[in-house]
Amino acid sequence: MASSAQSGGAGGGGAIASNPRVWIVAGIAVAGVIVLAEAARRRRRWLRDRAGAPPDAGAFCDRFELSPPQQPPPPAARHLLSGLTFAASDNFEIEGYVAGFGNPDWKRTHEAPRHTSVTVTMLQKQGGTCVGRTVMDELGFGVTGENLHCGTPINPASPSLVPGGSCSGSAVAVAAQLVDFALGTDTIGDVRIPASFCGLLSFRPSYGVVSTLGTIANSQSLDTIGWFARDPCVLHRVGEVLLPATAGGLKQTKQFVFADDCFQLLKVSNQKTLHAIKNAVQTLPGYQPPKHINIGQYLYSNVPSLKEFCEPATKLQEGMSALKALSTVMLLLQRYEFKASHENWVNTVKPKLGLDISTRVLSAVNFAHDNIKSLYAIRNELRVALKNLLKDTGILVLPTTAGYPLKRNSKERLSSGFEERMYKFVGIAALSGCCEVTIPLANLDHHVSLSFVAAHGSDKSLLRTILDTYSLIQEQVVLASKLVTTPVTNGDADIDVDASELLKEKGNSAFKSRQWSKAAEFYSEAISLSDTNATYYCNRAAAFLELGRFKQAEADCDRALLLDRKNVKAYLRRGFAREVTLNYKEALQDFRRALALEPQNKTALAAERRLQKLLK
């Protein structure tokens, strides 16, 4: 019996071991426990992160609402900013609210103003609603956007990276879609740098054309009122409100001037950037071919007082020496003017400041220079030199910043090399007082933000230029990022061209015979031998349209237009592909671009009329 029982027990265990269903159930149970544990862990982490995340991405330091006056009834014109919300940095005065200038000791030692900043009032009168004041680097110093007291606003474009400063909160408020646009003061890049880091458009107007009355100054002869937006139309509308009628500027015929030496300072490739903008302007009426310049060498030769601050250099290095000297003069001027305005307050109050800001403030308060007049002389000479270079038609194109920003909460500081390159870029407009627009080009392999600088007083025309070209430039950037060109060896070049042309002709014959699939195959073979011929892509797009393969047709037209911006057939065929897929707006743009090249094109004219009816 005992033996039998033992045997039976062993037999039962063997049955379990040999039953796969039991093991499957056990495995599922264990897996379920692991999944539940992991889900609980992730939920705890999510709740912890959510609890630690500041409201409104940490962009605001004051929340209030300044409503605009009531819209007058028709036939009065609608307010330009009707329905739009905005915010302003913590150095804009608002009646009844003490401005903090990024530091609680400043707020503690100052009273609420009796009047609101002129710019805020102007925007409010034109329908804008101000919803608060935003975080900024202390006392308008710093370029990272980090604030010891308020924390670092979260960069929506790259949450792991700093948002840039000093107007970090305004940039984040716009990038996080909390407001339609936001104000900041740009002294040495305080608007342009965070715009670049957060992937936004921004505008720094010409010095003196927008009133700074009602803002706390960092450096009076460098400070300008700037603004951020996600949309070039909003950027332009704000300019229509704030810019005087006299800030016109550029003539009808314009020309982009590329600062090649500035692009060479970037650690990332700039060929796609240059290629994209060149292609973008080729189809625009009234634009001259792009021009290239070594801007550093030009300034070395045309700003004589700058040589006092240039380091000894060889002939080849004079340009870089001039750009570095320019940024040095800008920083010296900022320190001198900050000291003149705020030295007494700093020495009396002894405010608590972040380490980086404290270093900058102490450098300013302890500033001493023998020849202050030379700083202002360089400023005036630089403005004249840029006016002579750009005249009434030129727009200088250069990078906005020098590469990737720091990670949030990093113990590291910006490298001296990174900061030095960045100041070389932002210093040109800051010291000369010229106007500058910054636009993001985030679709490239490496994130690049471009700046467009025009002569002093050309503000409205520069904003109009960006409004007209922005979508086309972005489209070209997308196409440039997709373009892969296969190098062809010299020995096989003639053979490949002859063979590809033969295949194209075969494709044309098949197309005429209504053999669409066969035609597409021939064109594909031609492309495999020579992928830089726009006609091959355009022809295959025609075959794809007949086959009802509209997305493939659109992609082929994209490639054709990247290779040849004046290919009317590519615009027409892409327009048809977009119209069939109900993308009427984009289709209308394509037909209008075809008409810009061929004003009497009957197909494009008929399509334009047809789409205008559909869009009503």
Secondary structure as UniProt FT lines:
FT   HELIX           2..17
FT   HELIX           20..52
FT   HELIX           55..58
FT   STRAND          60..66
FT   TURN            74..75
FT   TURN            80..83
FT   STRAND          85..89
FT   TURN            90..91
FT   TURN            95..96
FT   TURN            101..102
FT   HELIX           104..108
FT   HELIX           118..125
FT   TURN            126..127
FT   STRAND          129..134
FT   HELIX           138..140
FT   TURN            148..150
FT   TURN            159..160
FT   HELIX           168..175
FT   TURN            176..177
FT   STRAND          181..186
FT   TURN            190..191
FT   HELIX           192..198
FT   STRAND          201..204
FT   TURN            207..208
FT   TURN            213..214
FT   TURN            220..222
FT   STRAND          224..229
FT   HELIX           232..242
FT   TURN            245..246
FT   STRAND          254..259
FT   HELIX           260..264
FT   HELIX           271..282
FT   TURN            285..286
FT   STRAND          291..293
FT   HELIX           295..302
FT   HELIX           304..309
FT   HELIX           315..317
FT   HELIX           318..349
FT   HELIX           355..365
FT   HELIX           372..390
FT   TURN            391..393
FT   STRAND          394..399
FT   TURN            408..409
FT   HELIX           416..432
FT   STRAND          435..441
FT   TURN            442..443
FT   STRAND          448..454
FT   TURN            456..457
FT   HELIX           459..482
FT   HELIX           490..512
FT   TURN            513..514
FT   HELIX           516..529
FT   TURN            531..532
FT   HELIX           534..547
FT   HELIX           550..563
FT   TURN            565..566
FT   HELIX           568..580
FT   TURN            581..582
FT   HELIX           584..597
FT   TURN            599..600
FT   HELIX           602..614
//
